[in-house]
Amino acid sequence: MSALLALLCRGASGLRGARLPLAAPPLRRPSAPPAPSSRPLSFSAAEVVRAAPGPLQPYLHLMRLHQPIGSWLLYLPCTWSIGLAAEPGCLPDWRMLAAFGLGAVVMRGAGCTINDMWDRNYDRQVVRTANRPLAAGDISIFQSFVFLGGQLSLGLCMLLCLNHYSIVLGAASLPLVITYPLMKRITYWPQLFLGMTFNWGALLGWSAIKGSCEWSVCLPLYFAGIMWTLIYDTIYAHQDKKDDILIGLKSTALQFKEGTKKWLSGFSLAMLLSLCVAGMNCNQTFPYYSAVAAVGAHLAHQIYTLDIDKPEDCWKKFASNRTVGVLLFIGIVLGNLWK
């Protein structure tokens, strides 16, 4: 749905772990497979990818379908905007929510493909990303171009279903889309550029409903999203800081170092104030501000308990930001019904 928007996205996560040398397994007594009734049933994005035909799996990994947190973080600012644009006393347009959800999956995948095409040589040198399909050689550059063309074509078709204002607004994100993947090479603030591109849905969702942007609402919401991205992606970047130093990439994690928590606290305060401004400018009610308070509490706990030197904790805190976005969306919906 946000065709050019979610090029916007940076691959929010990669395949876990480095490739390990194969070793002969120890001999074990064969055991009978468990009865079908005893096998646990599960349904998740990772299970869908594992169940896919073998030739298709590298492409699903390339678009990070097995790790949907990035799609959530792209999608949620769209839901905020769509929710705030709903008529007083009404639920958000569920068809628009569904369309933006599908668009977030497709275009987050396209963004991951572009990111990996740019970074395949760097990814080979980072333990966490060495198994990504392009870095590992599972997919060729030509194949990734063809796959990207299909993703972008689908995303464009979805964008063209919107009003003319939204089509132009989506196209206006193109400069950010083009420049973001390069930022980690030239500035310690690539997370800022990610935020500017990744939260374009905070503008696009409103315009898709209303036909234009109410800037007194959309700009504070967009700014809040940028601050949010600076929080979670700085946490995310701490996973790779040792490798980034060795290969010469930059990030806010390397810029802030031991002062990270102070910076994250400042970004959190700016985010909460911006959400309050957006709420006041569209006459939001008590449930909305309660949700903003809950978001503040979640961020405070997240930052206070963060261990920037433990990659597993950084990943856990990063992934918990889906809860932040969902809390705010629920508050927007309930606040609108309260009117």
Secondary structure, 3 states (H helix, E strand, C coil): CCCCHHHHCCCCCCCCCCCCCCCCCCCCCCCCCCCHHHCCCCCCHHHHHHHCCHHHHHHHHHCCCCCCHHHHHHHHHHHHHHHHCCCCCCCCCHHHHHHHHHHHHHHHHHHHHHHHHHHHHHHCCCHHHCCCHHHHCCCCHHHHHHHHHHHHHHHHHHHCCCCHHHHHHHHCCHHHHHHHHHHHHHCCCHHHHHHHHHCCHHHHHHHHHHCCCCHHHHHHHHHHHHHHHHHHHHHHHHHHHHHHHHHCCCCHHHHHHHHHHHHHHHHHHHHHHHHHHHHHHCCCCHHHHHHHHHHHHHHHHHHHHCCCCCHHHHHHHHHCHHHHHHHHHHHHHHHHHHC
